[in-house]
Amino acid sequence: MVRISTEKKEAFMDKVKQEGKNASEVLLDLIDSYLGALARTNDLEELKQGLREELKAELRQELGGEIALLRQQLLGESAA
């Protein structure tokens, strides 16, 4: 059950009638659209999380190489 004002219900019903549809059809389309939007949102969140993980791995690898290079330089300087 959904509670809406009489004015809003009448405006909705008038628009539905003008479009040659019925209220159930429009409401089901709205629900399907909303659920699809939620699914797309979840897909985007998964994509963002995957990208974050990839970026972290790349940064770790890159920083690891930089750290190794700095160690070599420092060890070379201290040996000289």
Secondary structure, DSSP 8 states (H G I E B T S, - for coil): -----HHHHHHHHHHHHHTT--HHHHHHHHHHHHHHHHHHHHHHHHHHHHHHHHHHHHHHHHHHHHHHHHHHHHHHHHH-
